[in-house]
Structures are given as structure tokens and as C-alpha cells.
């Protein structure tokens, strides 16, 4: 059986402070190799370094509940 190639999803992201300051701007277009919020968070942390990971993730590596996310909004 031939499996289809994994496709990436292009996502437009608007970030507020302090995240926008950490990534160099408030509006990003990100290619995400998946379709979940967790996939997007992983890409942001990978591409923009440990400061973004410290801001977005709690001590156990889960999403910090201080942030709100909106889809198509």
C-alpha cells in the first residue's frame, strides 16, 4: 500500500506581546507539518528558539494556560 506524502499546512498566525517581540513581529505565515494546535506550537518553539518555548510551555512541557488561541478568528 502506498501512503500519501505528508503535506504541510500553511497557517497565518497573529501574535501579541511578549511573543511578537520574541519572534520579530506579530504576523507570521508558518508551514506546519500537521493539523493540530500542538503541531503549530512545536514549529514555533523549534523555529524561534527556547525563549518562545519558555513563554508558551509550562514546566512539564504542556501548553501554558495563560494563553488564549483563536482559530479562524
C-alpha positions as CSV (number, residue, x, y, z in Angstrom):
1,X,0.0,0.0,0.0
2,X,1.4,3.4,-0.9
3,X,0.8,6.1,1.7
4,X,0.3,9.6,0.5
5,X,3.1,12.1,1.2
6,X,2.6,14.1,4.4
7,X,1.5,17.5,3.4
8,X,2.2,20.7,5.4
9,X,-0.5,23.2,6.2
10,X,0.3,26.9,5.7
11,X,-1.1,28.8,8.8
12,X,-1.3,32.6,9.3
13,X,-0.6,33.4,12.9
14,X,-1.0,36.7,14.8
15,X,0.9,37.0,18.0
16,X,0.7,39.7,20.7
17,X,3.4,40.8,23.1
18,X,5.5,39.3,24.5
19,X,5.5,36.6,21.8
20,X,5.6,39.0,18.9
21,X,8.7,40.6,20.3
22,X,10.4,37.2,20.6
23,X,9.7,36.2,17.0
24,X,10.4,39.6,15.4
25,X,6.9,40.6,14.5
26,X,3.2,40.0,15.2
27,X,2.1,38.4,11.9
28,X,3.7,35.2,10.7
29,X,3.0,32.7,7.9
30,X,4.1,29.2,9.2
31,X,4.3,25.9,7.4
32,X,3.0,23.2,9.9
33,X,3.6,19.5,9.2
34,X,0.3,18.5,10.8
35,X,-3.1,19.9,11.6
36,X,-3.2,20.5,15.4
37,X,-2.5,23.4,17.6
38,X,0.2,21.3,19.2
39,X,1.9,20.9,15.8
40,X,1.9,24.7,15.4
41,X,3.3,25.3,18.9
42,X,6.1,22.8,18.2
43,X,7.0,24.6,15.0
44,X,7.0,28.0,16.7
45,X,9.2,26.6,19.5
46,X,11.6,24.9,17.0
47,X,11.9,27.9,14.7
48,X,12.1,30.7,17.2
49,X,14.1,29.2,20.0
50,X,14.0,28.4,23.6
51,X,12.7,31.8,24.7
52,X,9.4,31.1,22.8
53,X,9.2,27.6,24.3
54,X,9.7,29.1,27.8
55,X,6.9,31.5,27.1
56,X,4.4,29.1,25.6
57,X,5.1,25.9,27.6
58,X,4.8,25.2,31.3
59,X,7.5,23.4,33.4
60,X,6.2,20.0,32.3
61,X,6.2,20.9,28.6
62,X,2.5,21.4,28.3
63,X,0.8,24.5,27.0
64,X,0.8,27.3,29.4
65,X,-2.8,28.1,30.2
66,X,-2.1,31.8,30.4
67,X,-2.5,32.0,26.6
68,X,-5.7,32.0,24.5
69,X,-5.9,30.7,20.9
70,X,-8.4,31.5,18.3
71,X,-9.0,29.6,15.1
72,X,-10.3,31.5,12.1
73,X,-10.9,34.4,14.3
